[in-house]
Amino acid sequence: MAENICTNLRTCPLVNKPLLPEEPERREVYLQTYCFPANNKYLECRRYIFKLKYGFCPDFLMPDSVMCEDEVLDRYEEM
């Protein structure tokens, strides 16, 4: 079962430093949908994919984001 858990779980700010304190139910949905499911759903998480490719993940990027990589990078550079 442990192999089905997201490999970024220990370091992901979404989990360890909640980015959604005003929406705990939304955070819980992300956890149950992307971090812990038995179907390796974390492989579809935009945070996981972005970190795998670029070595980091901006805090504003959510697991189900529809932003393309260029949009994420542009927004990150504007910060």
C-alpha positions in Angstrom: 0.0 0.0 0.0 2.8 2.4 0.8 3.9 2.4 -2.9 0.5 3.9 -3.8 1.1 7.0 -1.6 2.6 10.1 -3.2 6.3 10.2 -3.0 6.2 13.9 -2.3 3.8 13.5 0.7 6.5 14.2 3.4 7.6 17.5 1.8 4.4 18.8 0.1 3.3 22.1 1.7 -0.3 21.3 0.9 -0.1 18.5 3.4 2.6 19.7 5.9 2.0 23.4 5.9 -1.7 23.7 4.9 -2.1 26.1 2.1 -5.9 26.0 2.5 -6.6 26.8 6.1 -9.8 28.5 5.2 -11.0 25.5 3.3 -10.1 22.3 5.3 -12.7 20.3 3.4 -11.0 21.1 0.1 -7.6 20.1 1.5 -9.1 16.8 2.7 -10.5 16.1 -0.8 -7.1 16.7 -2.3 -5.5 14.4 0.2 -8.0 11.6 -0.4 -8.1 12.1 -4.1 -4.4 12.5 -4.9 -2.2 11.6 -2.0 -3.5 8.3 -0.5 -5.6 6.5 -3.1 -4.8 2.9 -4.0 -4.8 3.7 -7.7 -1.6 5.8 -7.8 -3.7 8.9 -8.6 -0.8 11.0 -7.3 0.7 10.4 -10.7 -2.0 12.8 -12.1 -1.4 15.5 -9.5 -0.2 18.7 -11.1 2.0 19.4 -8.1 3.7 16.0 -8.4 4.1 16.4 -12.2 5.5 19.9 -11.9 8.0 19.0 -9.1 9.1 15.9 -11.0 9.9 18.0 -14.1 11.2 21.2 -12.5 12.5 20.1 -9.1 10.1 22.5 -7.2 6.5 23.3 -7.0 5.0 26.7 -6.4 2.6 26.9 -3.4 -0.2 28.3 -5.6 -0.3 25.2 -7.8 -3.1 22.9 -6.8 -3.3 19.2 -7.6 -6.2 19.7 -10.1 -5.0 23.0 -11.6 -5.8 23.6 -15.2 -2.9 26.0 -15.7 -0.3 25.0 -18.3 3.3 24.8 -17.3 4.1 28.1 -19.0 1.4 29.8 -17.1 2.7 28.4 -13.8 6.2 29.5 -14.6 5.1 32.9 -15.6 3.1 33.4 -12.4 6.0 32.1 -10.3 8.4 34.5 -12.0 6.0 37.4 -11.2 6.1 36.7 -7.5 
